[in-house]
Amino acid sequence: MLNALRVLPPDGTHTILISFTPEAGRVFHEVLQINSGTSVLHVTVMGEGVNPIINLDMPTENGVFDIGAVLAGEYLERTFKMQNSSSLSIDYSIKLESLSLLRHAKSQELPSFIKPDEKMKSLVGTQNNNGQNIFDLVPSEGRIAPGATQEVTVTFAPDHPSDHYSDFVKIELFGKKESHSFQIKGMAKKNVMFVHGVDETTVNVESLSENPPSTLEEEELKGILPSVLFSVKSIAKESEFVPGSREIYVGCVRTMAVSQKKV
């Protein structure tokens, strides 16, 4: 009860303000007892708490939203939808782990290539050297009406080649309740054609410093076609060997450059 009671004259009325703040999605009831000089009035107050529910329509695999590949220095856009399946309007906010104040504390651990048997606590991967965000989600906050759908655009804009761009996304409701979380990944390539699905020949943790200028010997080696490494393992049984198999994907990046025809 938010306001105080007062003396009522004959045939007078008084408005009572009652606040209802449920902490769970169920029906609540409580008896309000109003005492007077000669009688007692019992009023049963009921209210129903509704859980805010948001459903995501996005292509994920094992909790990972893969943006795909793009040329370094260009950008790629993908979209996903959030649907409000509850009966009340929902205020949402989308937060990136790379912008969290706790990111530095969570990153104080040995990298995975030194301790491969332990799971990494931080899901934030390679970041841009220019300081700008790798991933941008728009709109990052807003209100979704009951039964309505909000489309979110994800922009992936890397500034240098790497296969280890990643970030962790949290969707919070009403500024405190975490509704969904997922990891977002992307690859930036130097050339239009690339091969994916081979063995890693480099570590997945990169230095933030710029690479030194190429020497004359390195410039001469740039003309040599790069090689890839992949291993196929077979299973040995008592009387036979089970053949091993592996899939390798050859991809082509869609570039934003416009081809110019000679006149």
C-alpha positions, 0 to 999 in steps of 0.5 A, spaced: 500 500 500 503 506 497 498 511 500 496 512 508 488 512 510 484 517 513 478 519 516 472 518 511 466 522 512 459 519 511 458 517 504 465 519 503 470 515 498 478 514 499 482 511 493 488 506 496 494 505 491 497 498 491 503 496 488 504 489 485 512 487 484 512 479 483 518 475 483 516 469 479 511 467 473 505 465 477 499 467 481 499 471 488 494 473 493 494 476 499 488 479 504 488 486 506 485 487 512 482 494 513 480 496 520 475 501 523 472 503 529 466 498 529 468 493 524 473 489 520 473 489 512 477 483 509 479 484 501 483 479 497 488 482 493 490 478 487 495 479 481 499 474 476 506 475 475 508 474 467 515 471 465 518 475 459 519 471 454 524 472 447 525 467 442 531 468 437 530 466 430 538 465 428 542 460 425 546 457 430 550 451 431 552 449 439 551 456 441 555 459 436 553 464 430 558 464 425 558 470 420 562 467 415 568 470 411 570 477 409 576 480 406 580 484 411 578 492 410 571 490 408 564 489 412 559 483 412 552 484 415 547 478 417 541 479 421 537 475 426 530 476 429 527 477 436 520 475 438 516 477 444 512 471 446 509 474 452 503 478 454 507 484 456 512 489 453 519 488 454 525 492 454 531 489 452 539 491 451 544 487 447 551 487 450 558 485 448 563 481 452 569 485 449 566 492 452 565 489 459 569 492 465 570 485 467 574 483 460 581 484 463 580 480 469 577 474 465 583 474 460 588 473 466 589 466 464 594 462 460 592 461 453 589 455 450 595 453 446 599 452 453 593 449 457 589 445 451 585 441 456 582 446 460 576 450 457 578 458 456 573 462 460 574 468 456 570 467 449 573 474 446 577 472 440 582 477 436 580 484 436 581 490 431 588 493 431 585 500 430 581 500 436 574 499 433 569 494 434 569 488 430 562 486 431 556 491 432 549 490 433 543 495 431 539 496 435 542 494 441 537 496 446 529 498 445 522 495 447 518 490 443 511 490 444 507 483 445 507 478 440 512 483 436 518 482 432 525 486 432 530 485 427 537 486 429 543 487 424 550 484 426 556 488 422 562 484 422 568 489 420 575 486 421 581 490 419 586 485 418 586 477 416 585 472 422 580 466 423 579 467 430 575 473 430 570 472 436 565 475 441 560 473 446 553 476 446 548 477 452 541 479 451 538 482 458 531 484 459 529 490 463 536 491 465 538 485 469 535 479 467 539 475 462 535 472 457 539 469 451 547 468 450 551 466 444 558 466 441 559 470 435 565 468 430 567 471 423 573 470 419 577 475 415 581 473 409 587 476 405 585 473 398 578 472 395 579 464 395 580 460 401 580 453 404 577 452 411 577 445 415 584 444 415 589 443 421 591 449 425 598 451 423 598 457 428 596 459 435 589 462 436 591 468 440 594 473 436 599 479 438 596 486 438 602 489 436 603 490 428 607 486 424 614 488 422 615 490 415 617 485 410 624 483 408 626 482 401 626 474 402 619 475 405 617 479 399 620 473 394 616 468 398 609 471 397 609 469 390 609 462 392 602 458 393 601 457 400 600 450 403 595 447 408 596 441 413 590 436 414 590 429 417 586 423 417 585 418 422 583 411 421 580 407 427 584 400 428 580 394 430 582 387 432 581 384 424 580 391 420 582 398 419 576 403 419 577 408 413 578 415 416 575 421 412 575 428 413 571 434 409 575 440 406 571 446 404 574 451 398 570 458 399 570 464 395 569 471 399 564 476 396 568 482 395 565 489 395 569 492 390 566 493 383 570 491 377 571 496 372 571 494 365 576 497 360 573 502 355 
